[in-house]
Amino acid sequence: HLSIRRQRQMCIRDRDSLLDLSLRNPLINFRDRATNLKLLVPSQALGDLEDYLQNDVSFILTHGRVGADKEGKAVVLNDETDRGEASQKGEAFYINSLTKQIIHANMYPDSLVLRLRKIYSAAKTFQEETGSNGLYLALGTLTWKASSSEVQSPLILVPVTLTAKNRNKEFHMSIEESGVTPNFSLIEKLKQEHNLKLDGLAELQTDKFGVDVEATLEYVRQTLVNAGLNDFRVDGTATLGLFNFSSFRLWKDMLDNWNKFERNPLVKHLIHTPTEAFADPCTTEPIEDLDRLIAELPIPADGSQAQAVASAIAGKTFILQGPPGTGKSQTITNLLAKALDDGKRVLFVAEKKDALDVVKVRLDQCGIGAFSLDLHDKASTS
């Protein structure tokens, strides 16, 4: 019993290693980087911005440097004011800009274009490597102490995309369909370190357009006050940046479905008897007539590849290894096609989207691509 308990504790430790709650995680410690951009949106207009985005309004991102007039009041500096002319003043200018589908950033024009190009490139690379969008508009910031260091953490994250126009000199921001999400990593971090439950953030406050940003931020403020965390501060900010939720979703899935996973013979073996040889419970023998099997496969295969397909169809558990160019993708494609022909369902996973794409192309070439469903997006639940 002690051994089993120890093994289970090791599995729990491995599971929790998926959840990065360290200060390295931008969801916990969001710092100024070349791939994020603070936007000049007044706190009282955050809800309006989210509503516009939810209604498929696209915004042009442009420069808008802030200065002060002779009386010390805030003014916006644009190309005309660079010549010494006064411009519109204060927050009203930025609120009015939203109605014109314009959002300003506190940067010079050339610097802003360079920053947006970096963000655009990083977001494109993230999409290509993971198959999902990692660009978000972070609404609201929690400033607090973590491990004796003051950190800033985003609260509400709206998935967005950037569209480059005019030879990458003009960028438009619009909402992406995966859905607004709270910062689950922060919620878990505060729960573990301060025993603070933020159920009203985990289940975002809503209005008729989507998220009630103002009510959600006010809920967090009041919860912090009630918990006596007076050195925590919620600010109404808007920041464009890259965030990765994949590890949190893996951790949450394992936490919620641990017992289901453990019922799988291979998972059970890895938990309880990882140092022993795996005893495959499958008693079905693979197809012996490999020539007949090869004739049924959509892609030419040799004997070893056909044997792998036959073993998989029989339900055997095994590892198939091979250096580049030995036909692993072809074998996977044949396996998927044969399983489909037998009325079976297959979940094919890969660390990189490129590996998924290679097999997807082969399935399309075989004429069965329409029978596959792409579930790589982090927000997919089907």
Order of alpha helices (4+ residues) and beta strands (2+ residues): alpha-beta-alpha-beta-beta-beta-alpha-beta-alpha-beta-beta-beta-beta-alpha-alpha-alpha-beta-alpha-alpha-alpha-alpha-alpha-alpha
